[in-house]
Amino acid sequence: MGRSGEIKRPDLPPGRMRELNAALHELHREAGFPSARQMADAVGWGRSTVHNLFARPRLPQYDQFMAVTDHLALRALARRPIGGSQEQALDAISNRLHELWHRAKAEGSVQQTRQPPHSTQQIVLHLNPRNPQVLRDLDDVLHLHHTIRSLCPNLAGQVSPDTGRLLYRLDRDRGDAILRVQTTGPVCLHSLTADYARAVAVERVSWSETGFEGQRVQFLLDANATKATARKGQRSKRVGLQAAEMIAWWVRQASRAGLTTVEVRSRPLRPVIARREARNPTFLQATRLEGLALITDPIALQRAVLSGIGRGRAYGLGLLCLRPADTDVPPGWHAPRELHHKCTRSSGEQRGTTVKGAEPDEVTLRPFAQPNA
């Protein structure tokens, strides 16, 4: 059943979000401090999802928030005598929390619009399959993770709305091994061994030129989608999702990322293996999701691109790639041909040669067109 008691409150600055969280915790107290498991069983959400409503310093999803507060209100009203109709008392509590939630959302939207635009870059490396370090990295993703951290020593380990995460993805569907690394900081290619990569391209995205609300985009995401399963007398275990569950998972993630899904396709990828030589190696289920979507919240989309989506982000999953729906260039690994040639020519190298010892010239792209005035 879980342990009843007060859930730890997040550290929030003064404002509407703190008022909303305080009202939620007060209602929890009036309801007798039911455990997260009890509330989850009552409303049909996961235990961690319900716990995060109380403990995370962010605006909760509206449907989850209202489902939990309606349940708490019923428990609170059952514990104390009330004058008048119970339905009227329940409506009063629901309307108050509904208003607090929308005030917190409005305050958050104002703060987000004041944030300065960010930019990020994606480094595309065509790996040399004959290089010993490449062979080692392709065999065990943990080695690949350490190699990528060495490329961005100033950013590795930092996670914030301003810096985002160090994200990457390895594409081996077309025979070649192509690595895409996304970072907001400088990249040090000097850490790579000789002949590690045959060619390098840089693709920079400036957020002042990012997609606008209502624009159709193509998306591509390699994800590790899981769910928690309860085990009697033990901690819950995370298991991979099936095909039908995978689509529902993406629709929820896309909504949080400021996207409305129009079309989505999924296909399984080879599992991601880390610590191969260990007694119990790590296996991560990987699925590729791609399709069409509409941008509904550009700020939320910016954060999703910077921080990634889902689990396994340290092992090459979670990097969201976007392209305008009206372009012939699919989202994914391969930079536009003219971009690749421009990078290699500007550094004095020809296609197929090694780029090592000097960083490639930065190329500014405008992957999203601004709406007509």
C-alpha positions in Angstrom: 0.0 0.0 0.0 2.9 2.3 0.5 3.8 4.5 3.4 1.4 7.3 4.3 2.8 10.7 5.3 3.7 14.1 4.1 5.6 14.2 0.8 8.6 16.4 0.7 7.9 19.8 -0.9 10.1 21.2 -3.7 12.1 24.4 -3.3 10.1 26.9 -5.2 10.6 30.7 -5.4 7.6 33.0 -4.4 4.9 33.0 -7.1 1.9 31.3 -8.4 3.7 27.9 -8.7 4.5 27.9 -5.0 0.9 28.8 -4.2 -0.4 25.9 -6.4 2.0 23.4 -4.8 1.1 24.6 -1.3 -2.6 24.2 -2.0 -1.9 20.6 -3.2 0.0 19.7 -0.1 -2.7 21.3 2.1 -5.4 19.2 0.4 -3.1 16.2 0.9 -3.0 16.9 4.6 -6.8 17.4 4.9 -7.2 14.0 3.1 -5.2 12.2 5.8 -1.8 12.0 4.0 -2.6 9.0 1.7 0.5 7.4 0.2 1.4 7.9 -3.4 0.6 4.3 -4.1 -2.9 4.7 -2.7 -3.5 7.8 -4.8 -2.1 6.1 -7.9 -4.3 3.1 -7.5 -7.4 5.3 -7.1 -6.7 7.5 -10.2 -5.1 5.0 -12.5 -1.7 6.8 -12.9 1.8 5.4 -11.9 3.1 5.9 -8.4 6.1 7.9 -9.5 3.8 10.1 -11.6 1.6 10.9 -8.6 4.6 11.5 -6.4 6.1 13.9 -8.9 3.0 16.1 -8.8 3.9 16.9 -5.2 7.7 16.8 -5.3 8.8 18.2 -8.6 9.4 22.0 -9.0 7.4 22.2 -12.3 3.8 22.7 -13.4 2.0 19.4 -13.4 0.0 18.1 -16.3 -3.6 19.4 -15.9 -5.4 16.1 -16.3 -3.1 14.3 -13.8 -3.3 17.2 -11.3 -7.1 17.5 -11.4 -7.6 13.7 -11.1 -5.5 13.5 -8.0 -7.0 16.7 -6.4 -10.5 15.4 -7.1 -9.6 12.2 -5.3 -8.0 14.0 -2.4 -11.1 16.4 -2.1 -13.4 13.4 -1.8 -11.2 11.9 1.0 -11.0 15.2 2.8 -14.8 15.8 2.7 -15.4 12.3 4.0 -13.2 13.1 7.0 -15.0 16.2 8.2 -18.6 17.2 8.4 -19.7 19.8 6.0 -22.7 22.1 5.8 -24.7 22.0 2.6 -24.3 19.7 -0.4 -21.1 17.6 -0.8 -21.2 18.2 -4.5 -21.1 22.0 -4.0 -18.1 21.7 -1.6 -16.4 19.4 -4.1 -17.0 21.9 -7.0 -15.7 24.7 -4.9 -12.4 22.9 -4.2 -12.1 21.8 -7.8 -12.7 25.3 -9.2 -10.2 26.9 -6.8 -7.4 24.4 -7.8 -8.4 24.8 -11.5 -7.9 28.6 -11.2 -4.6 28.2 -9.3 -3.3 25.9 -12.0 -4.1 28.3 -14.8 -2.6 31.2 -12.9 0.6 29.2 -12.5 0.6 28.3 -16.2 0.1 31.9 -17.2 2.9 33.1 -14.9 5.2 30.4 -16.3 4.4 31.4 -19.9 5.4 35.0 -19.2 8.7 34.0 -17.6 9.5 31.7 -20.6 8.9 34.4 -23.1 11.5 36.6 -21.3 14.2 34.0 -21.6 17.0 34.8 -24.1 17.2 32.6 -27.2 19.6 29.7 -27.0 21.5 27.9 -29.8 22.9 24.5 -30.1 25.1 22.6 -32.6 25.1 19.1 -33.9 28.5 17.6 -34.9 28.2 14.8 -37.5 31.1 12.3 -37.5 31.5 9.6 -40.2 33.3 7.0 -38.1 36.2 5.0 -39.6 35.3 1.3 -39.1 38.9 0.2 -39.3 40.0 2.4 -36.4 40.6 0.3 -33.2 38.9 2.9 -30.9 35.9 3.0 -33.2 35.6 -0.8 -33.1 35.8 -0.7 -29.3 33.2 2.1 -29.1 30.8 0.3 -31.4 31.0 -2.9 -29.4 30.2 -1.3 -26.0 28.2 1.9 -25.7 29.8 2.7 -22.4 33.2 3.2 -24.2 31.4 5.4 -26.7 29.9 7.5 -23.9 33.4 8.2 -22.5 34.7 9.1 -25.9 31.9 11.6 -26.4 32.3 13.1 -23.0 36.0 13.8 -23.9 34.8 15.8 -26.9 32.9 18.2 -24.6 34.8 18.3 -21.3 33.3 21.7 -20.3 29.7 20.5 -20.7 29.8 16.8 -19.7 27.7 16.3 -16.6 26.0 19.6 -16.7 22.2 19.7 -17.1 20.3 22.9 -16.9 17.8 24.9 -19.0 20.6 27.0 -20.3 23.1 24.4 -21.2 20.9 21.4 -21.9 22.4 17.9 -22.0 25.2 16.4 -24.0 23.2 14.2 -26.4 24.2 11.9 -29.2 22.9 9.1 -31.5 24.6 6.4 -33.5 23.1 5.5 -36.8 24.2 2.2 -38.4 21.2 1.4 -40.6 22.9 2.3 -43.9 26.1 0.3 -43.3 28.3 3.2 -42.3 28.6 4.2 -38.6 27.5 7.9 -38.4 27.6 9.6 -35.1 25.6 12.8 -34.3 26.6 14.7 -31.2 24.5 17.7 -29.9 26.0 20.2 -27.6 25.7 23.9 -26.7 29.4 24.2 -25.8 32.7 24.0 -27.7 33.8 20.7 -29.2 37.4 19.5 -28.8 38.2 17.1 -31.7 41.8 16.9 -30.5 40.8 14.2 -28.0 40.1 11.8 -30.8 42.7 9.3 -32.1 44.1 9.6 -35.6 41.7 8.4 -38.3 38.8 8.1 -35.9 36.4 10.0 -38.2 36.6 10.3 -42.0 34.6 13.5 -42.2 33.0 16.1 -40.0 30.1 18.5 -40.5 28.7 21.1 -38.1 25.0 22.0 -38.1 24.0 25.0 -36.0 20.5 25.8 -34.9 19.7 29.2 -33.6 16.6 29.3 -31.5 15.6 32.8 -32.7 14.9 31.0 -36.0 13.2 27.9 -34.6 9.8 26.8 -35.7 6.7 28.8 -35.0 3.4 27.7 -33.5 1.3 25.8 -35.9 4.2 24.8 -38.2 4.3 21.2 -39.5 7.6 19.4 -38.8 9.1 16.0 -39.4 10.5 14.4 -36.2 12.9 11.5 -35.6 13.7 10.0 -32.2 15.6 6.9 -31.0 14.0 6.2 -27.6 14.1 3.9 -24.7 10.4 3.8 -23.7 9.6 1.9 -20.5 7.0 1.6 -17.8 7.2 0.6 -14.2 5.7 -2.8 -13.2 4.8 -3.5 -9.6 6.3 -6.6 -7.9 5.0 -7.9 -4.6 7.4 -7.2 -1.8 10.0 -5.7 -4.1 10.8 -2.5 -5.9 9.0 -1.8 -9.1 10.9 -2.9 -12.3 11.0 -1.0 -15.6 10.2 -3.0 -18.7 10.1 -2.0 -22.4 6.9 -1.1 -24.1 5.2 -3.0 -26.8 4.3 -1.5 -30.2 0.8 -0.3 -29.3 2.0 1.1 -26.0 5.0 2.8 -27.8 2.7 5.0 -29.8 0.7 6.1 -26.8 4.0 6.8 -25.0 5.2 9.0 -27.8 1.9 11.0 -27.9 2.3 11.8 -24.2 6.0 12.8 -24.6 5.2 14.9 -27.7 2.5 16.8 -25.8 5.0 17.7 -23.1 7.5 18.7 -25.7 5.1 21.2 -27.4 4.1 18.9 -30.3 0.8 17.5 -31.5 1.3 14.3 -33.3 -0.2 14.0 -36.8 1.5 10.8 -38.0 3.9 8.4 -36.2 5.7 5.2 -37.2 7.8 3.0 -35.0 10.2 0.2 -35.6 12.6 -1.7 -33.2 16.3 -1.1 -33.4 19.1 -3.4 -32.2 19.4 -3.2 -28.4 21.9 -0.8 -26.8 24.5 -2.8 -24.8 26.7 -1.3 -22.1 29.2 -3.0 -19.9 29.4 -6.0 -22.2 32.2 -7.6 -20.3 30.5 -7.4 -17.0 28.7 -10.3 -15.4 25.4 -8.5 -15.8 25.7 -6.3 -18.9 23.1 -3.5 -19.4 20.6 -4.0 -22.2 18.4 -1.0 -23.3 15.5 -1.5 -25.7 15.7 1.0 -28.5 12.9 2.0 -30.9 12.9 4.6 -33.7 9.9 6.9 -33.8 9.4 9.2 -36.8 6.5 11.0 -38.4 4.8 14.4 -38.7 3.7 16.8 -35.9 2.5 20.3 -35.3 4.3 22.8 -33.1 2.0 24.0 -30.3 4.6 25.3 -27.8 7.9 26.5 -29.3 9.4 27.1 -25.8 8.6 23.6 -24.6 9.9 22.2 -27.9 13.2 24.1 -27.4 13.6 22.6 -23.9 12.9 19.1 -25.3 15.5 19.4 -28.0 18.1 20.7 -25.5 17.5 18.2 -22.7 16.3 15.1 -24.7 13.3 12.8 -24.3 13.0 9.6 -22.3 15.6 7.3 -20.6 19.0 6.2 -21.8 20.2 9.6 -22.8 23.7 8.8 -21.6 23.8 5.9 -24.0 22.8 7.5 -27.3 19.0 7.7 -26.9 16.6 10.6 -26.5 18.0 13.0 -29.2 15.1 14.7 -30.9 15.7 15.8 -34.6 13.4 18.0 -36.4 12.9 19.3 -40.0 10.2 21.4 -41.7 7.6 19.1 -43.2 8.0 20.9 -46.6 11.6 20.0 -47.1 13.0 17.0 -49.0 15.8 16.4 -46.4 14.6 13.8 -43.9 15.5 14.3 -40.2 18.2 12.0 -39.1 21.9 11.5 -39.4 23.0 12.8 -42.7 23.7 16.4 -43.0 22.7 18.1 -46.3 25.2 17.3 -49.1 26.2 20.9 -49.7 26.8 21.3 -45.9 29.1 18.3 -45.8 31.1 19.5 -48.8 31.3 23.0 -47.5 32.7 21.8 -44.1 35.3 19.5 -45.7 36.4 22.0 -48.3 36.7 24.9 -45.8 39.1 23.0 -43.7 41.3 22.1 -46.7 40.3 18.4 -46.8 38.6 16.4 -49.4 35.7 14.0 -48.9 36.9 10.7 -47.3 39.9 12.2 -45.6 40.5 12.5 -41.9 39.5 15.6 -40.0 41.7 15.6 -36.9 43.7 18.2 -35.0 41.5 21.2 -35.9 37.8 21.9 -35.4 35.7 22.3 -38.6 34.3 25.7 -39.6 30.9 26.4 -38.2 28.1 26.6 -40.7 24.9 28.5 -39.9 21.7 26.8 -41.0 18.1 28.0 -41.0 16.2 24.8 -40.8 12.9 26.6 -40.0 11.4 29.3 -42.0 9.7 32.3 -40.2 6.0 32.8 -40.8 5.1 35.5 -43.4 4.4 38.8 -41.8 
